[in-house]
Amino acid sequence: MASGAQARRFDFAMTPAEFDRLLDGVDRVFLMRPPQIEDVQRYLFPFIDAANRHQVRQLAFLSLPGVQFNTRTPHHAVEQHLKTSHAPHTFLRPNFFMQNLSSIYPEEIRDHSNIYVPAGRSFTVMIDARDVGRVAAVALTEPGHLQKAYSLSGEQPLSYHKIATVMTDVLGRFITYARPSESDYLVRLAEQGRHADYIAVQKMIYRMVRLNVSAIPDRVVRKLTGQPATTLREFVHDYRDVWQPARRPDRDR
């Protein structure tokens, strides 16, 4: 925690009165929907309304790319509520996080040296979540970002074969991209015990990926922060320990 920062307990299930106490003295908010919350009208809208009552000067909402065209996502509903309630807002719409490789798929890469997603031959421009954090800090502390929406990508469109090649180079062992079919991927998720809603979301995401919707690079991170977006090679180097196989204990001979 930064020097001088205060920690306050927070839960979207709090009552409006608890939100009022929580927001006392707060003038800016970084708002992120927890993945497990689908009913944003029940949980996020009351918090946004409380922020408006307290005249919070800005809410920076972590949204999704293309959300303005995808009305079925909870992120779309949150964006619409921020607009219709006249909340002073900034929308951050990042592309695929590089951290997906280290948080969602690390076991497959670590234990089987394989990237197992149904992306076909498509290209994706990933972004490091740390870059999104830097953009959020700028948007919340510098003027000129109210009522703006920023689509955030890295600067390198990469195929998953290329992603595997970069990981091979940095990790020093051969990483492959299996290029599974959609049906094989969904079956594996079911075998892993994934919830039906999660499987449906993954199906939708990778259908969009195969259409190259997430393949457009930009320089918004560079423009807003003055620094280039993190490259995949830099990211893999920084997180390389996540994908290293566990060392087997030496056995007495």
Protein Blocks (a to p, Z undefined) as FASTA:
>chain_A
ZZhiacddddfkbcfklmmmmmgopabdcddddfklmblmlmmmmmmmmmmmnopabdcd
dddehklmmmkbmklmmmmmmmmnopacddddddddfklmmmmmmmmmmmnopacddekj
adcddddfklmmmmmmmmmmpghieoiacddddfbdcdfklmmmmmmmmnopacddekpa
fklmmmmmmmnopafklmmmmmmmmmmmmnommmcccfklmmmnopacddfklmmmmmmm
mmpccddddddZZ
